[in-house]
Amino acid sequence: MTIRDGSPRLSRRGFLAAGAGALAATAFGGWTPVHAVPFGSSEVSLAAPPAFPDGIALYQQAYQNWSKEIMLDAIWTCAPTSPDDVVRLTNWAHQHGYTIRPRGAMHGWTPLTIVNGAPVDRVILADTMLHLNSVSVSPAGAPATVTAGPGATLDAITTALQEHGLGFANLPAPGVLSLAGALAVNAHGAALPADGETTVFGHTFGSLSNLITELTAVVWDGNAYSLRTFTRADSDITALLTHLGRTFLTSITLQAGANYRMRCQSFTDIDWRELFAPAGADGRTFESFVRATGRAEAIWYPFTDKPWLKVWSLAPEKPPASREVTGPYNYPFSDNVPEPITDLLGGITAGNTAIAPAFGQTYYGVTVAGLAATGSSDIWGWSKDLQFYIKPTTLRLTEGGGAVLTNRANIANVIHDFTEWFDDRIEHYRALGQYPLNGPVEIRCCGLDSPEDVQVPSAGSPTISSMRPRPDHPEWDTAIWLNVLGVPGTPGMFAFYREMEQWMRGHYNGSDSTFRPEWSKGWAFGPELPYTDEQIVSQALPATYREGVPSDENWDSARAVYNKFDPHRVFSNSFLDRLLP
């Protein structure tokens, strides 16, 4: 159920039955599960969990993932106030046959928390963000560190770091993410070093997972579940650094480096054929921007010729042409969807997919006008304020794609091949009168989870991070993220994602590159739904984490760690039981 602003109860069926307007609303944040029905209330519709631990608030609440494709009217949710509460909760779940799913910002697509259509009568969500959100900075260490609870947001953590002159070099765009949620899927940003730039002490160009120096998790000790702290030198920690929700972290310590000022310039006048040209081409190419600044992201709206390119660069002093900003989220035209976009979105969800070209062209026009109106095409400020730019009010779309691991010198060719393939396929479908994709292509790069970046004794890189280096290919130093977005419910969208994924797996699979999923996004696409291609889930994907790495530090060793520390699968669900049996 969902109740907002004192309105009557409205079920999920009610939302869907409300028609195209309601569906359009769900795509940009119209349904917010804010209402909680306390345990014991006459409004509760779920069977009561027996002998639930005293002192832990329990309530019935709705759930939705980022794209609104996993939605529940009601599921039991609780709010532990301390790590000891989490231990009591876990042991209660083990004794009574329940599973516990940590809940953060719900900013993901993958069914790592809730599985669409699976029973939830014996599932308890543990809200980490209400109480388990402490942040404490230790600036005097070498390296400096920050210790935070699992529900602390990246916004809160980087704000605390900035007060001590510290920061992170590579941040994902949404600052609302909970720390534990971000680490579970090795969240990352769009940062590489420019040519000649070296990594600053305490920083990494890899994922946030690579910054962890210590963590505390709830693990089985042979008799019960209890808290255990792992240092980065502990051999078992590598599996926990990126764990896909197969454990419950209660405290995380990350290293940090000196904060710095950045400039972000936006370009909307470069034709995609020039921008995504192959290696060595003349002109304003993606390759040339990476060489010069290392930090770039292209957002290519469908059926348009000129992407929105953001280029970040280090700038200790404010460039004369830049506008100084003192906080994040500096693109309000993107964060708050304008009416022309919502009107077109409503048409798409009503079945008028042929307006996809108008949708892309309108969004491009809104971006160009918005950058000019807000003076945001050239901004300057602290690192977090330029790296955070996605808010919960941003248009919520489905996303598929993944990471191509390759040599930095191969960046241009990887991007060129993909964009040429993508353009050919969407034009092929347009000629047939079909529009299975209607969202932008997003292209960005970052570094790998290099062990050299870790400034404490370390057992190695995160075992199943998408950015884990391949020892058999030491020249591979870059992850290129190629993602395509679409409006939920678009006919043929998942079949297109399947075609794209199969092409990427085949094309980027050799001596110069390999393909890995982006854990938080869509993958293993079947003809109609993601995460349903059993060959990928049970064979191809695990094989990705066996190739080129030691047999004692691969997919199977990580799975063994999860099962050792959670043999009763309290921290699992039916999808994880398939993925990590």
C-alpha positions as CSV (number, residue, x, y, z in Angstrom):
1,M,0.0,0.0,0.0
2,T,1.0,3.6,-0.4
3,I,-0.4,6.7,1.4
4,R,0.8,10.1,0.6
5,D,-0.2,13.4,2.1
6,G,-3.2,11.9,3.9
7,S,-4.7,10.4,0.7
8,P,-6.6,7.1,0.6
9,R,-4.8,3.8,0.3
10,L,-3.8,3.1,-3.3
11,S,-2.6,-0.3,-4.3
12,R,-0.1,-1.1,-7.0
13,R,-2.9,-2.3,-9.2
14,G,-4.5,1.1,-8.7
15,F,-1.3,2.8,-9.9
16,L,-1.1,0.7,-13.0
17,A,-4.8,1.0,-13.7
18,A,-4.6,4.8,-13.6
19,G,-3.4,4.7,-17.3
20,A,-0.6,6.2,-19.2
21,G,-0.4,9.3,-17.1
22,A,0.3,7.3,-14.0
23,L,2.8,5.1,-15.8
24,A,4.6,8.3,-16.9
25,A,4.6,9.5,-13.4
26,T,6.2,6.4,-12.1
27,A,9.1,6.9,-14.5
28,F,10.1,10.2,-13.0
29,G,9.5,9.6,-9.3
30,G,5.7,10.1,-8.8
31,W,5.3,7.2,-6.4
32,T,7.1,7.5,-3.1
33,P,6.7,4.7,-0.4
34,V,6.8,7.1,2.5
35,H,3.9,5.6,4.6
36,A,4.7,3.0,7.2
37,V,2.0,1.0,9.0
38,P,3.4,0.1,12.5
39,F,3.4,-3.5,13.7
40,G,0.1,-4.2,15.6
41,S,-1.9,-1.6,13.6
42,S,-5.4,-2.6,12.4
43,E,-4.2,-1.5,8.9
44,V,-1.5,-4.3,8.7
45,S,-2.3,-6.8,6.0
46,L,0.7,-9.1,6.4
47,A,1.0,-12.1,8.7
48,A,2.9,-11.0,11.9
49,P,6.5,-12.3,12.3
50,P,6.5,-14.5,15.4
51,A,8.4,-13.2,18.5
52,F,10.1,-10.4,16.7
53,P,13.0,-8.9,18.6
54,D,12.0,-6.3,21.2
55,G,13.3,-2.7,20.6
56,I,13.6,-2.9,16.8
57,A,10.8,-0.9,15.1
58,L,8.8,-3.0,12.7
59,Y,6.4,-1.7,10.2
60,Q,4.7,-2.6,6.9
61,Q,5.8,-0.4,4.0
62,A,5.9,-0.3,0.2
63,Y,9.0,-0.9,-1.8
64,Q,10.2,0.2,-5.2
65,N,13.5,0.0,-7.1
66,W,14.9,2.9,-9.1
67,S,13.1,2.2,-12.4
68,K,9.8,1.2,-10.7
69,E,10.0,-2.3,-12.3
70,I,10.1,-4.0,-8.9
71,M,7.2,-2.6,-6.8
72,L,5.5,-4.0,-3.7
73,D,2.5,-2.5,-2.0
74,A,3.7,-3.9,1.4
75,I,6.6,-5.8,2.9
76,W,7.8,-6.0,6.5
77,T,10.5,-3.4,7.1
78,C,12.4,-2.8,10.3
79,A,14.8,-0.1,11.5
80,P,17.7,-1.5,13.6
81,T,19.4,1.2,15.7
82,S,22.8,-0.4,16.2
83,P,25.0,-3.2,14.9
84,D,23.9,-5.3,17.9
85,D,20.3,-4.9,16.7
86,V,21.4,-6.3,13.3
87,V,22.9,-9.3,15.1
88,R,19.8,-9.9,17.1
89,L,17.7,-9.5,14.0
90,T,19.8,-12.0,12.0
91,N,19.8,-14.7,14.7
92,W,16.0,-14.3,15.0
93,A,15.6,-14.7,11.3
94,H,17.8,-17.8,11.3
95,Q,15.7,-19.3,14.2
96,H,12.4,-18.6,12.5
97,G,13.1,-19.3,8.9
98,Y,13.2,-15.7,7.6
99,T,15.6,-13.9,5.3
100,I,17.0,-10.4,5.9
101,R,17.5,-8.0,3.0
102,P,19.5,-4.8,3.8
103,R,17.7,-1.8,2.3
104,G,19.5,1.4,1.3
105,A,18.4,4.1,-1.2
106,M,16.8,1.5,-3.5
107,H,18.7,3.1,-6.3
108,G,19.3,0.0,-8.4
109,W,17.8,-2.2,-11.1
110,T,19.0,-5.7,-10.2
111,P,16.9,-8.0,-8.0
112,L,19.6,-8.2,-5.3
113,T,17.2,-7.0,-2.7
114,I,13.7,-8.0,-3.8
115,V,12.9,-10.5,-6.6
116,N,9.9,-9.5,-8.8
117,G,7.0,-11.9,-8.1
118,A,8.8,-13.9,-5.4
119,P,7.0,-14.5,-2.1
120,V,7.9,-11.9,0.6
121,D,5.9,-13.4,3.5
122,R,9.1,-14.5,5.2
123,V,11.3,-11.6,4.2
124,I,12.2,-8.6,6.4
125,L,13.8,-5.5,4.9
126,A,16.3,-3.8,7.3
127,D,16.4,-0.1,6.6
128,T,20.0,0.9,7.1
129,M,19.5,4.6,6.4
130,L,17.3,5.6,9.4
131,H,19.8,4.9,12.2
132,L,22.9,3.1,10.8
133,N,24.2,6.3,9.2
134,S,27.1,7.6,11.4
135,V,30.1,9.2,9.8
136,S,33.5,9.8,11.5
137,V,36.6,11.2,9.8
138,S,40.2,10.4,10.9
139,P,42.2,13.0,9.0
140,A,45.6,12.5,10.6
141,G,46.3,9.0,9.5
142,A,48.4,7.8,6.6
143,P,46.1,7.3,4.8
144,A,43.4,9.5,6.1
145,T,40.2,7.5,6.6
146,V,36.4,7.8,7.1
147,T,34.4,5.3,9.0
148,A,30.7,5.2,8.3
149,G,27.6,3.1,8.9
150,P,26.0,1.2,6.0
151,G,23.2,3.7,5.6
152,A,25.4,6.8,5.5
153,T,24.9,8.5,2.1
154,L,27.7,9.4,-0.2
155,D,26.6,13.0,0.2
156,A,27.0,12.9,3.9
157,I,30.4,11.1,3.7
158,T,31.9,13.4,1.2
159,T,30.6,16.5,3.0
160,A,32.3,15.3,6.2
161,L,35.5,14.6,4.3
162,Q,35.5,18.0,2.6
163,E,35.4,19.7,6.0
164,H,38.9,18.1,6.6
165,G,40.3,18.9,3.1
166,L,39.7,15.3,1.9
167,G,37.7,13.7,-0.9
168,F,37.3,10.8,-3.4
169,A,38.6,10.9,-7.0
170,N,36.0,8.7,-8.5
171,L,32.4,9.1,-7.4
172,P,29.1,7.8,-8.8
173,A,26.7,10.5,-9.9
174,P,23.9,10.0,-7.3
175,G,25.0,11.2,-3.9
176,V,21.9,9.8,-2.3
177,L,23.3,6.2,-2.5
178,S,23.9,4.4,0.8
179,L,27.5,3.5,1.4
180,A,26.8,-0.3,1.8
181,G,24.6,-0.3,-1.2
182,A,27.2,1.4,-3.3
183,L,29.9,-1.1,-2.1
184,A,27.7,-4.1,-2.7
185,V,27.8,-3.4,-6.5
186,N,31.3,-1.7,-6.7
187,A,29.9,1.8,-7.6
188,H,32.1,4.0,-9.7
189,G,32.2,7.3,-11.5
190,A,33.8,8.6,-14.7
191,A,37.4,9.2,-13.8
192,L,40.7,8.3,-15.4
193,P,44.0,10.1,-15.0
194,A,44.9,12.5,-17.8
195,D,48.0,11.7,-19.8
196,G,51.0,12.1,-17.4
197,E,48.8,12.4,-14.3
198,T,49.6,10.1,-11.3
199,T,47.2,8.8,-8.7
200,V,47.3,11.0,-5.5
201,F,48.0,9.2,-2.3
202,G,44.8,7.8,-0.8
203,H,42.8,8.0,-4.0
204,T,41.8,5.4,-6.6
205,F,40.4,5.7,-10.1
206,G,38.7,2.3,-9.5
207,S,35.5,1.6,-7.6
208,L,34.6,2.8,-4.1
209,S,35.2,-0.9,-3.0
210,N,38.9,-0.5,-3.7
211,L,39.1,2.2,-1.0
212,I,38.0,0.0,1.9
213,T,40.7,-0.6,4.5
214,E,38.4,-2.3,7.1
215,L,34.9,-3.5,7.5
216,T,32.6,-5.2,10.1
217,A,30.1,-7.7,8.9
218,V,27.5,-10.0,10.5
219,V,28.9,-13.6,10.0
220,W,28.2,-17.1,11.3
221,D,30.7,-18.0,14.0
222,G,29.8,-21.7,14.2
223,N,27.1,-21.3,16.8
224,A,25.4,-18.1,16.0
225,Y,25.6,-14.9,13.9
226,S,27.9,-12.3,15.4
227,L,30.0,-9.2,14.4
228,R,33.4,-9.7,12.9
229,T,35.9,-7.1,11.8
230,F,38.1,-7.7,8.8
231,T,41.1,-5.7,7.8
232,R,42.1,-5.3,4.2
233,A,44.9,-7.8,4.8
234,D,42.5,-10.6,5.7
235,S,42.2,-13.1,2.9
236,D,38.4,-13.4,3.3
237,I,37.8,-9.6,2.9
238,T,38.3,-9.6,-0.9
239,A,35.0,-11.4,-1.5
240,L,33.2,-9.0,0.9
241,L,34.5,-5.8,-0.8
242,T,31.9,-6.4,-3.5
243,H,29.3,-8.9,-2.3
244,L,26.0,-8.3,-4.2
245,G,24.0,-8.4,-0.9
246,R,25.3,-11.8,0.4
247,T,26.3,-10.3,3.7
248,F,25.3,-7.4,6.0
249,L,28.0,-4.8,6.7
250,T,27.6,-2.7,9.8
251,S,30.7,-0.5,9.6
252,I,33.0,0.4,6.8
253,T,36.3,2.3,6.8
254,L,37.6,3.8,3.6
255,Q,40.8,5.6,2.8
256,A,40.7,9.1,1.3
257,G,43.0,11.6,-0.3
258,A,43.5,15.3,-0.5
259,N,40.4,17.1,-1.9
260,Y,40.8,19.2,-5.1
261,R,39.0,21.7,-7.2
262,M,37.6,20.7,-10.6
263,R,36.2,22.3,-13.7
264,C,33.3,20.7,-15.7
265,Q,32.7,21.9,-19.2
266,S,29.7,20.8,-21.2
267,F,29.7,20.5,-25.0
268,T,26.6,20.0,-27.1
269,D,28.0,20.9,-30.6
270,I,30.1,17.8,-31.5
271,D,28.7,15.4,-34.0
272,W,28.7,11.8,-32.6
273,R,30.7,10.6,-35.6
274,E,33.5,13.0,-34.7
275,L,33.3,12.4,-31.0
276,F,33.2,8.6,-31.3
277,A,35.8,8.3,-34.1
278,P,38.3,5.5,-34.0
279,A,41.8,5.8,-32.5
280,G,44.0,8.4,-34.0
281,A,41.3,10.4,-35.7
282,D,41.5,14.2,-35.9
283,G,39.0,16.5,-34.3
284,R,37.3,16.7,-30.9
285,T,37.2,13.0,-30.1
286,F,36.4,11.3,-26.9
287,E,39.9,9.9,-27.0
288,S,41.4,13.4,-27.2
289,F,39.4,14.6,-24.2
290,V,40.5,11.6,-22.1
291,R,44.1,12.3,-23.0
292,A,43.8,15.9,-22.0
293,T,41.7,15.6,-18.8
294,G,41.0,11.9,-18.2
295,R,37.4,12.5,-17.1
296,A,34.6,12.6,-19.6
297,E,31.0,11.4,-20.0
298,A,28.9,11.4,-23.1
299,I,25.1,11.3,-23.0
300,W,23.8,10.6,-26.5
301,Y,20.0,11.2,-26.8
302,P,18.2,8.8,-29.2
303,F,17.9,9.9,-32.8
304,T,20.0,13.0,-32.4
305,D,23.4,13.8,-33.8
306,K,25.2,15.7,-31.0
307,P,25.7,14.2,-27.6
308,W,25.9,16.1,-24.3
309,L,29.6,15.7,-23.4
310,K,30.8,16.6,-19.9
311,V,34.5,17.0,-19.4
312,W,36.0,17.4,-15.9
313,S,39.5,18.7,-15.4
314,L,41.7,19.5,-12.4
315,A,41.7,23.3,-11.8
316,P,43.2,24.5,-8.5
317,E,42.2,28.1,-9.5
318,K,38.9,29.2,-11.0
319,P,39.2,29.6,-14.7
320,P,37.9,33.1,-15.8
321,A,35.1,31.7,-17.9
322,S,33.8,29.3,-15.2
323,R,31.0,29.9,-12.8
324,E,31.8,28.8,-9.2
325,V,29.4,26.4,-7.6
326,T,29.2,25.7,-3.9
327,G,27.1,22.5,-3.9
328,P,26.2,19.5,-6.0
329,Y,23.4,18.9,-8.5
330,N,24.0,21.8,-10.8
331,Y,21.8,20.7,-13.8
332,P,18.2,21.4,-12.6
333,F,16.8,20.9,-16.1
334,S,18.0,17.3,-15.9
335,D,17.0,16.7,-12.3
336,N,13.5,18.1,-12.6
337,V,11.8,16.8,-15.8
338,P,10.2,19.5,-17.8
339,E,6.6,19.2,-19.0
340,P,7.4,18.6,-22.7
341,I,9.4,15.5,-21.7
342,T,6.6,14.2,-19.4
343,D,4.1,14.7,-22.1
344,L,6.1,12.6,-24.6
345,L,6.9,10.0,-21.9
346,G,3.2,9.6,-21.3
347,G,2.7,9.0,-25.0
348,I,5.4,6.3,-25.0
349,T,4.0,4.5,-22.1
350,A,0.5,4.7,-23.7
351,G,2.0,2.7,-26.7
352,N,3.0,5.4,-29.1
353,T,6.6,4.3,-29.4
354,A,7.0,6.1,-32.7
355,I,7.5,9.4,-30.9
356,A,10.9,8.1,-29.7
357,P,12.7,10.4,-32.1
358,A,10.8,13.4,-30.9
359,F,11.5,12.3,-27.3
360,G,15.2,12.3,-27.9
361,Q,15.3,15.6,-29.9
362,T,13.2,17.3,-27.2
363,Y,15.5,16.1,-24.5
364,Y,18.5,17.3,-26.4
365,G,16.8,20.7,-26.9
366,V,16.0,21.0,-23.2
367,T,19.6,20.2,-22.3
368,V,21.0,22.9,-24.6
369,A,18.5,25.4,-23.4
370,G,19.0,24.4,-19.7
371,L,22.7,24.7,-19.8
372,A,22.4,28.2,-21.2
373,A,19.7,29.3,-18.8
374,T,21.4,28.1,-15.7
375,G,24.9,29.0,-16.7
376,S,26.0,25.4,-16.2
377,S,28.1,24.8,-19.3
378,D,31.3,25.7,-17.5
379,I,31.3,25.3,-13.7
380,W,34.0,25.1,-11.1
381,G,34.0,23.9,-7.5
382,W,35.1,21.1,-5.1
383,S,35.3,17.6,-6.5
384,K,32.1,16.2,-5.0
385,D,30.0,19.2,-6.1
386,L,31.0,18.5,-9.7
387,Q,30.7,14.7,-9.6
388,F,27.3,14.5,-8.0
389,Y,24.6,15.4,-10.5
390,I,21.8,12.8,-10.3
391,K,18.9,13.4,-7.8
392,P,15.9,11.2,-7.0
393,T,13.8,13.5,-9.2
394,T,15.8,12.6,-12.3
395,L,14.0,10.7,-15.0
396,R,13.9,7.1,-14.0
397,L,14.6,4.7,-16.9
398,T,15.6,1.1,-17.4
399,E,19.3,0.5,-18.2
400,G,21.3,-2.2,-19.9
401,G,24.9,-2.5,-20.9
402,G,28.1,-3.2,-19.0
403,A,31.8,-2.7,-18.8
404,V,34.5,-3.4,-21.4
405,L,37.9,-3.9,-19.8
406,T,40.7,-2.9,-22.1
407,N,43.9,-1.0,-22.7
408,R,43.6,2.8,-22.5
409,A,44.9,3.0,-26.0
410,N,41.9,1.0,-27.2
411,I,39.2,3.4,-25.7
412,A,38.4,5.1,-29.0
413,N,38.0,1.8,-30.9
414,V,35.8,0.2,-28.3
415,I,33.5,3.2,-28.3
416,H,33.5,3.6,-32.0
417,D,32.6,0.0,-32.6
418,F,29.7,0.1,-30.1
419,T,28.2,3.4,-31.4
420,E,28.4,2.3,-35.0
421,W,26.7,-1.0,-34.1
422,F,24.0,0.9,-32.0
423,D,23.3,3.4,-34.7
424,D,22.9,0.7,-37.3
425,R,20.5,-1.3,-35.2
426,I,18.2,1.5,-34.1
427,E,18.1,2.7,-37.8
428,H,17.3,-0.9,-38.8
429,Y,14.4,-1.0,-36.4
430,R,13.2,2.5,-37.4
431,A,13.0,1.3,-41.0
432,L,10.7,-1.4,-39.8
433,G,8.6,1.1,-37.8
434,Q,9.8,-0.2,-34.5
435,Y,11.3,1.8,-31.6
436,P,12.5,-0.6,-28.9
437,L,15.0,2.0,-27.4
438,N,14.1,5.5,-26.6
439,G,16.6,6.6,-23.9
440,P,20.1,7.9,-24.2
441,V,23.4,6.1,-24.6
442,E,25.7,6.8,-21.7
443,I,29.5,6.4,-22.2
444,R,32.1,6.9,-19.5
445,C,35.4,5.4,-18.4
446,C,37.3,4.8,-15.2
447,G,40.3,2.9,-13.9
448,L,40.5,-0.5,-12.5
449,D,40.6,-1.6,-8.8
450,S,44.4,-1.5,-8.8
451,P,46.0,-3.0,-5.7
452,E,48.7,-0.4,-5.9
453,D,46.2,2.3,-4.9
454,V,45.5,0.7,-1.5
455,Q,47.7,2.3,1.2
456,V,47.4,-0.4,3.9
457,P,48.5,-4.0,3.8
458,S,46.0,-5.7,1.4
459,A,45.0,-9.2,0.4
460,G,44.1,-7.9,-3.1
461,S,41.4,-6.4,-5.2
462,P,37.7,-7.0,-4.8
463,T,37.2,-10.5,-6.1
464,I,34.0,-10.0,-8.1
465,S,34.2,-6.3,-8.8
466,S,33.5,-5.4,-12.4
467,M,36.7,-3.5,-12.3
468,R,39.0,-6.2,-11.0
469,P,42.2,-6.3,-12.9
470,R,43.2,-9.4,-15.0
471,P,46.7,-10.6,-14.0
472,D,47.0,-12.3,-17.4
473,H,46.4,-8.9,-19.1
474,P,48.4,-6.3,-17.1
475,E,48.0,-3.9,-20.0
476,W,44.3,-3.7,-19.4
477,D,43.9,-0.6,-17.2
478,T,40.5,0.9,-18.1
479,A,36.8,0.1,-17.8
480,I,34.6,1.6,-20.5
481,W,31.0,1.7,-19.4
482,L,28.5,1.4,-22.3
483,N,24.9,1.7,-21.2
484,V,21.6,2.4,-23.0
485,L,18.5,3.6,-21.2
486,G,14.8,3.1,-22.1
487,V,11.3,3.9,-20.8
488,P,10.0,1.1,-18.7
489,G,7.3,-0.9,-20.5
490,T,8.5,0.0,-24.0
491,P,7.6,-3.0,-26.4
492,G,10.6,-4.9,-27.6
493,M,13.0,-3.1,-25.2
494,F,14.3,-6.2,-23.4
495,A,14.7,-8.1,-26.7
496,F,16.9,-5.3,-27.9
497,Y,18.9,-5.3,-24.7
498,R,19.4,-9.1,-25.2
499,E,20.6,-8.5,-28.8
500,M,23.0,-5.8,-27.5
501,E,24.3,-7.9,-24.7
502,Q,24.9,-10.9,-26.9
503,W,26.8,-8.6,-29.4
504,M,28.9,-7.1,-26.6
505,R,29.8,-10.4,-25.1
506,G,30.9,-11.7,-28.5
507,H,32.6,-8.6,-29.8
508,Y,34.6,-7.7,-26.7
509,N,36.0,-11.1,-26.0
510,G,39.6,-11.6,-27.0
511,S,43.2,-10.6,-26.6
512,D,42.3,-6.9,-26.4
513,S,39.2,-6.7,-24.2
514,T,36.6,-8.5,-22.1
515,F,33.0,-7.8,-21.1
516,R,31.6,-7.7,-17.6
517,P,28.2,-6.8,-16.3
518,E,27.5,-3.6,-14.3
519,W,26.1,-5.2,-11.2
520,S,23.5,-2.5,-10.4
521,K,22.1,-2.4,-14.0
522,G,20.4,-4.8,-16.3
523,W,22.1,-7.9,-17.6
524,A,21.4,-11.6,-18.5
525,F,18.6,-10.5,-20.7
526,G,16.1,-13.0,-21.9
527,P,13.7,-12.3,-24.8
528,E,11.2,-10.6,-22.4
529,L,12.9,-9.9,-19.1
530,P,16.4,-9.2,-17.6
531,Y,18.2,-11.7,-15.3
532,T,16.5,-14.6,-17.0
533,D,19.1,-16.0,-19.4
534,E,20.1,-19.0,-17.4
535,Q,23.2,-19.7,-19.5
536,I,24.6,-16.3,-18.6
537,V,23.5,-16.5,-14.9
538,S,24.9,-19.9,-14.2
539,Q,27.7,-20.3,-16.8
540,A,29.0,-17.3,-18.8
541,L,28.9,-14.7,-16.0
542,P,30.8,-16.9,-13.4
543,A,33.3,-17.8,-16.1
544,T,34.0,-14.1,-16.5
545,Y,35.4,-14.2,-13.0
546,R,37.4,-17.4,-13.5
547,E,39.3,-16.3,-16.6
548,G,42.7,-14.9,-16.1
549,V,42.7,-14.9,-12.3
550,P,44.1,-17.4,-9.7
551,S,41.8,-20.4,-8.9
552,D,41.9,-19.6,-5.2
553,E,40.7,-16.0,-5.8
554,N,37.9,-16.2,-8.3
555,W,34.1,-16.6,-8.5
556,D,34.1,-19.9,-6.7
557,S,36.3,-18.8,-3.9
558,A,34.0,-15.8,-3.3
559,R,31.0,-18.0,-3.3
560,A,32.7,-20.2,-0.7
561,V,33.3,-17.2,1.5
562,Y,29.6,-16.1,1.3
563,N,28.5,-19.6,2.2
564,K,31.0,-19.9,5.0
565,F,29.9,-16.7,6.7
566,D,26.2,-17.2,5.9
567,P,25.6,-21.0,5.6
568,H,21.9,-20.6,6.4
569,R,21.4,-18.1,3.6
570,V,19.8,-15.5,5.9
571,F,21.3,-12.9,3.6
572,S,20.0,-14.2,0.3
573,N,16.9,-14.4,-2.0
574,S,15.7,-16.7,-4.8
575,F,17.8,-14.8,-7.4
576,L,21.0,-14.8,-5.4
577,D,20.4,-18.5,-4.8
578,R,20.6,-19.0,-8.5
579,L,23.5,-16.6,-9.1
580,L,25.6,-17.6,-6.1
581,P,24.3,-21.1,-5.0
